[in-house]
């Protein structure tokens, strides 16, 4: 039994429609949502447990995609084997190009910051004390990004851990008034992040200690 010319035309038109629009929809709906995973090790190849990995998606947006903006954040903590995973996602931002930038932070190590995905090697920090405090000023803003689509920020629990780790690393080193002010601000940031929402209720036991140690 032969197909009628009308059926053939409909089938051909349908196939052509799908061939054209499916790639376009995939491009628009999932422009820069790829995730990554890998192993974080030290210079000797040993896994680094408890390192914080921050994924920050940056893409061209605004009028005519004219400037780069951050529009999504995700986080992970390495397990005992140094493994982390930043999951992929799908969102309808309509952005066409972009990059996933990774930041890896662990006390005592140099903070890594690049667009290379997968495995990472952390180097021991051998710089000055002043350099550590300067790093704080640079990375403290990584826990949120404001854009034209909607604000993106990390969960309260993750932000608390991120700030608390920096506080515990810098507090024993603080000598000058400026350094002590930074540590006190970190302590305040820990407490305020706790009260922002319900995400860190199980950290409540730490709050009295932070307040006592930072009068």
Buried (B, 14 or more C-beta within 10 A) or exposed (E): EEEEEEEEEEEEEEEEEEEEEEEEEEEEEBBBBBBBBBBBBBEEEEBBBBBBBBBBBBBBBEEEBEEBBBBBBBBBBBBEEBBBBBEEEEBEBEBEEBEBBBBBBBBEBBBBBEEEBEBBBBEEBEEEEEEBBEBBEEBBEBBEBEBEBEEBEBBBBBBBBBBBBBBBBBBEEBEEEEBBEBBBBBBBBBBEBBEEEEBBEEBEEBBEEBEEEBE
